[in-house]
Amino acid sequence: RIPDLLMTNFEPIAHKFAVPTSYPFLDRNLVSWASLLEPAERYWYENENWWAKKFFRGLAAELLPQSIVMRRRATYEPPIVDWFQESSFGPPVLDRFASTTLWEAGFLRRRLRDDLIKLVRKLPESYYTKRQWLEEFWAVLTLGAWYDRYIARIR
């Protein structure tokens, strides 16, 4: 998903504002090589925490201060409420969600679809009452997109 997310979503915005972009960790040779690393070369447990990117942190430690190399991963919470209120984003995503062939496959309750669509239509109020539904919506949306692309096309 990284190329889809970065190149199709971020790149046009970055170019519009003349922001140079670079993805050194997506280098084809580096990705091929990194996929050969064993789990023990990728992860370790220390001070009651699991850490990732062991090999890359080791390389970075040769150039950067330890405080940068060992900082915790930060999460990004997208402004989903604002996105859904944009006419170029909200309605097409909701249409995609409602029309995925995943609903016809019978894996999920049809009522789930209707309930989640109602909550999306009630944004922003529904976001602040029970945020868990948005995670469910996003999971089904991405599963439906995957199903439509890789399974339904096989039929």
C-alpha positions in Angstrom: 0.0 0.0 0.0 2.9 2.4 0.5 3.3 3.3 -3.2 -0.4 3.7 -3.6 -0.6 6.0 -0.5 2.5 8.0 -1.2 2.7 8.3 -4.9 -1.0 8.8 -5.8 -2.0 10.8 -2.8 1.0 12.7 -1.5 3.0 13.2 -4.7 0.5 15.5 -6.5 0.2 17.7 -3.4 3.9 17.9 -2.8 4.6 18.8 -6.5 1.9 21.4 -6.4 3.7 23.2 -3.6 7.2 22.5 -5.0 8.1 20.2 -2.1 10.8 17.8 -3.1 10.1 14.1 -2.2 12.4 11.2 -1.8 11.7 7.6 -0.6 15.1 6.1 0.0 13.6 3.1 2.0 11.6 2.2 -1.1 14.6 1.6 -3.2 14.0 -1.7 -5.0 17.4 -3.2 -4.1 17.0 -2.2 -0.5 13.5 -3.6 -0.2 14.6 -6.9 -1.8 17.6 -7.2 0.5 15.6 -6.2 3.6 12.9 -8.8 2.9 15.7 -11.4 3.4 16.3 -10.4 7.0 15.4 -12.9 9.7 12.9 -11.8 12.5 15.8 -11.6 15.0 17.5 -9.1 12.7 14.3 -7.0 12.5 13.0 -6.9 16.1 14.2 -7.1 19.6 12.8 -6.9 23.1 14.3 -4.5 25.6 13.0 -2.8 28.8 9.6 -4.4 28.5 9.1 -3.0 24.9 9.3 -4.5 21.5 11.4 -2.5 19.0 11.4 -2.8 15.3 13.9 -1.9 12.5 16.8 -3.3 14.4 19.2 -3.5 11.4 18.2 0.0 10.1 18.5 1.5 13.6 22.0 0.0 13.8 23.0 1.7 10.5 21.4 5.0 11.6 23.3 4.9 14.9 26.5 5.3 13.0 25.3 8.8 11.8 22.6 10.0 14.2 22.3 10.7 17.9 20.8 7.9 20.0 17.9 10.1 20.9 16.8 10.1 17.3 17.6 6.5 16.5 15.7 5.2 19.4 12.7 7.5 19.5 9.3 5.8 19.5 7.2 5.6 16.4 4.7 8.5 16.2 1.2 7.9 15.0 -0.7 10.1 12.7 -4.4 10.6 13.1 -5.9 11.7 9.8 -8.5 14.5 9.7 -11.1 12.0 8.6 -14.1 14.1 9.6 -12.8 16.9 7.3 -12.1 14.5 4.5 -15.6 13.1 4.6 -17.1 16.5 4.4 -15.2 17.2 1.2 -17.4 16.6 -1.9 -14.4 15.2 -3.8 -13.7 12.6 -1.1 -16.8 11.7 1.1 -19.4 10.8 -1.5 -17.1 8.7 -3.7 -15.7 6.8 -0.7 -19.2 6.2 0.6 -20.3 5.0 -2.8 -17.4 2.6 -3.0 -18.1 1.3 0.5 -21.8 0.7 -0.3 -21.2 -0.9 -3.7 -18.4 -3.3 -3.0 -19.1 -6.9 -4.1 -18.0 -8.0 -0.7 -21.5 -7.4 0.6 -22.9 -9.9 -2.0 -20.4 -12.5 -0.9 -22.2 -12.9 2.4 -19.2 -12.6 4.7 -20.6 -9.5 6.5 -24.0 -8.6 7.9 -25.8 -6.3 5.5 -27.0 -4.4 8.5 -23.4 -3.4 9.3 -23.3 -1.7 5.9 -26.4 0.3 6.6 -25.4 1.2 10.1 -22.0 2.4 9.1 -23.4 4.4 6.2 -25.7 6.2 8.6 -22.9 7.1 10.9 -20.8 8.5 8.0 -23.7 10.6 6.9 -24.0 12.0 10.5 -20.5 13.3 10.6 -19.1 15.2 12.4 -21.5 14.5 15.4 -21.1 10.7 15.1 -17.3 10.9 15.3 -17.4 12.3 18.8 -20.0 10.0 20.3 -18.4 6.6 19.5 -15.2 6.7 17.4 -14.8 2.9 17.2 -17.2 2.7 14.3 -14.8 4.7 12.1 -12.2 1.9 12.5 -14.8 -0.7 11.5 -15.8 1.4 8.5 -12.2 1.8 7.4 -11.4 -1.9 7.8 -14.5 -2.9 5.8 -13.7 -0.2 3.1 -10.2 -1.5 2.6 -11.2 -5.1 2.8 -13.9 -4.4 0.2 -11.4 -2.6 -2.1 -9.1 -5.6 -1.8 -11.9 -8.1 -2.4 -13.1 -6.2 -5.5 -9.6 -5.9 -6.9 -8.3 -9.4 -6.2 -11.2 -11.8 -5.7 -14.2 -10.5 -7.5 -12.2 -10.0 -10.7 -11.4 -13.7 -10.7 -15.0 -14.7 -10.9 
